[in-house]
Amino acid sequence: ANGNGGDEVYTEAVTISAVVPVDFEGLFFSEYAEGSSYNKYLEIYNGTGSDIDLSNFSISSCSNGCDTENEFDYPENITFEVGTILLSEEVYVIYHQDADEAIVAEGDQTFTYLGNGNDAFAITLAGATSDNYTIIDIIGDMTDFDPDDFLGWSVAGVENGTKDHTLVRKSIVLEGNYGDWSSSAGSNEEDSEWIVLDNNTWDYLGS
């Protein structure tokens, strides 16, 4: 650009901040409960090796089946305030506000519309839209069921395992499934990433 109408040319320095990638390897759902009444929760585990700000992430979901295949009905259905720090090797519990006192005691954030067994929930990178998203971990399938008569997904060979059960992630799991629910659910106790517990079992919540 010319300065003062003369021939002198000057430039203005502009500083552009580098984009720092969000480290999410090791972040995943460690527990899920679809219990009686309002006894429902999602537990997130931070196994990344570093403290993380959950505002970099969100929970996106579909209710009673996705209206459109592979698109979230409710992208960023649950968000986190900036500065919501999840320490390394700690868990964060999202729960229904009217849940049992044992759940409330371990809870960190309330959310009214937790699932009934046939609702997919995913940890997504912040900024997710219905059809443009990055899935870090998911419970449920966005494609393969008829919501009219479907109660829940099979887990570890247990029919309707996501309904009226508590699911606990095995300790050998080190990262999310990145959207591949079927491999995470498995077909039997050995190949599943989950242990299926009876309804209203919360013995491992918060750890």
C-alpha positions in Angstrom: 0.0 0.0 0.0 1.2 3.5 -0.6 1.5 5.8 2.4 0.7 9.6 2.4 0.0 9.5 -1.3 3.7 9.2 -2.1 5.8 6.4 -3.5 6.7 4.9 -0.2 5.5 1.3 0.2 4.8 -0.1 3.7 3.5 -3.4 4.9 1.5 -4.3 8.0 2.4 -7.4 9.9 -0.5 -9.7 10.8 -0.1 -12.4 13.4 -2.2 -15.5 12.7 -2.6 -17.9 15.6 -1.7 -21.5 14.8 -4.5 -24.0 15.0 -3.7 -26.4 17.8 -5.3 -29.8 17.2 -7.5 -31.1 19.9 -6.1 -34.3 21.4 -8.9 -36.8 21.8 -7.3 -40.2 21.6 -8.2 -41.7 24.9 -11.5 -39.8 25.4 -14.5 -42.1 25.5 -17.7 -43.2 27.2 -16.7 -45.4 30.1 -20.2 -46.1 31.5 -23.9 -45.8 30.4 -27.1 -46.5 32.3 -30.6 -46.7 31.0 -32.3 -47.6 34.3 -35.8 -47.4 35.8 -37.6 -44.1 35.9 -35.0 -41.2 35.6 -32.0 -43.3 36.6 -30.0 -42.5 33.4 -26.5 -41.2 32.8 -23.5 -41.0 30.5 -20.0 -41.2 32.0 -17.0 -39.8 30.0 -13.4 -40.9 30.8 -10.3 -38.9 30.0 -7.6 -41.3 29.1 -5.7 -38.8 26.9 -2.9 -38.4 29.4 -3.6 -34.7 29.8 -6.2 -32.5 31.4 -8.8 -31.4 28.7 -11.3 -28.6 28.4 -14.6 -30.3 27.6 -15.8 -27.2 25.7 -13.8 -28.6 22.8 -16.3 -31.4 22.6 -20.1 -31.9 22.6 -22.6 -34.7 22.8 -24.7 -35.2 19.7 -27.7 -37.5 19.5 -30.6 -39.1 17.7 -33.9 -39.7 19.4 -35.9 -42.9 18.6 -33.7 -43.4 15.5 -32.1 -40.8 13.3 -34.6 -39.1 11.1 -32.1 -39.2 8.3 -29.5 -42.0 8.0 -26.1 -40.9 9.3 -27.3 -37.4 10.4 -27.8 -36.3 13.9 -31.3 -35.2 14.9 -29.7 -33.1 17.7 -26.1 -32.1 16.9 -24.4 -30.6 20.0 -27.4 -31.6 22.1 -25.1 -31.3 25.2 -22.4 -28.7 25.4 -19.9 -27.7 28.0 -18.9 -24.3 29.4 -15.5 -23.0 28.5 -13.2 -24.0 31.4 -15.0 -27.3 32.2 -11.8 -29.1 32.8 -11.7 -32.9 33.0 -8.5 -34.0 34.7 -6.5 -36.8 33.3 -7.7 -40.3 34.3 -10.9 -38.8 35.8 -14.6 -39.1 34.7 -17.4 -36.7 34.0 -21.0 -37.8 34.6 -24.0 -36.4 32.8 -27.2 -37.4 34.5 -30.9 -36.8 34.8 -31.6 -34.3 37.5 -34.3 -36.6 39.1 -32.1 -39.6 39.2 -31.4 -41.7 42.4 -29.3 -40.0 45.1 -26.5 -42.4 44.4 -26.2 -41.1 40.8 -26.7 -37.5 41.8 -23.8 -37.8 44.3 -21.4 -38.7 41.4 -22.9 -36.3 38.8 -21.3 -33.3 37.2 -23.9 -31.9 34.8 -27.6 -32.5 34.4 -29.4 -33.2 31.1 -33.1 -34.0 30.9 -33.4 -35.8 27.6 -31.2 -38.9 28.1 -32.1 -42.0 26.2 -34.6 -44.8 26.4 -32.4 -47.5 24.9 -32.8 -46.7 21.2 -31.3 -43.3 21.2 -27.7 -42.9 19.8 -25.3 -40.6 21.8 -21.9 -39.6 20.5 -19.0 -37.6 21.8 -18.3 -35.2 18.9 -15.8 -32.4 18.3 -17.3 -29.0 19.1 -18.9 -27.4 16.1 -20.8 -30.5 14.9 -23.8 -30.1 12.6 -26.3 -32.7 11.6 -24.3 -33.9 8.6 -20.8 -32.5 9.3 -19.2 -33.9 12.4 -16.3 -35.9 13.9 -17.4 -38.8 16.1 -14.9 -39.7 18.9 -17.1 -42.4 20.5 -20.7 -43.5 20.0 -23.2 -45.6 21.8 -25.8 -46.9 19.3 -26.0 -47.0 15.5 -27.1 -44.2 13.3 -28.3 -46.5 10.4 -29.4 -50.0 11.3 -32.8 -50.2 12.9 -36.5 -49.4 12.6 -37.4 -47.0 15.4 -41.1 -48.1 15.3 -40.4 -51.5 17.0 -36.8 -51.2 18.0 -36.1 -51.1 21.8 -32.3 -51.2 21.9 -29.0 -52.5 20.5 -27.5 -55.8 21.4 -24.3 -55.6 23.4 -22.0 -58.5 24.1 -24.7 -60.8 22.9 -27.3 -59.4 25.2 -30.5 -58.5 23.3 -31.6 -54.9 23.8 -28.4 -54.4 25.9 -28.8 -50.6 25.7 -32.2 -50.7 27.3 -32.8 -51.5 31.0 -29.1 -52.2 31.6 -25.9 -50.5 32.7 -22.9 -50.8 30.4 -19.4 -50.5 31.7 -16.4 -50.2 29.3 -13.7 -52.9 29.8 -10.5 -51.6 31.3 -8.5 -52.9 28.2 -10.2 -50.2 26.0 -7.9 -47.2 25.4 -9.8 -45.1 23.0 -13.2 -44.4 21.5 -14.8 -46.3 18.6 -14.8 -43.3 16.2 -18.3 -44.2 15.1 -17.9 -47.9 14.7 -20.5 -49.0 17.2 -20.9 -52.6 16.0 -17.3 -53.5 16.6 -17.5 -51.8 20.1 -20.7 -53.6 21.0 -19.4 -57.0 19.8 -21.4 -60.2 19.5 -20.4 -61.9 22.8 -18.8 -61.3 26.1 -15.3 -61.9 24.8 -15.3 -59.6 21.7 -17.3 -56.8 23.2 -15.8 -53.7 24.6 -18.6 -53.5 27.2 -19.7 -55.5 30.2 -23.5 -55.6 30.5 -24.8 -55.3 34.0 -28.4 -55.6 35.4 -30.7 -52.7 35.5 -30.0 -50.1 38.2 -26.5 -51.3 38.9 -24.3 -48.3 39.6 -21.4 -49.9 41.5 -18.7 -48.5 39.2 -20.1 -45.0 38.6 -17.7 -42.2 39.2 -14.5 -44.3 38.8 
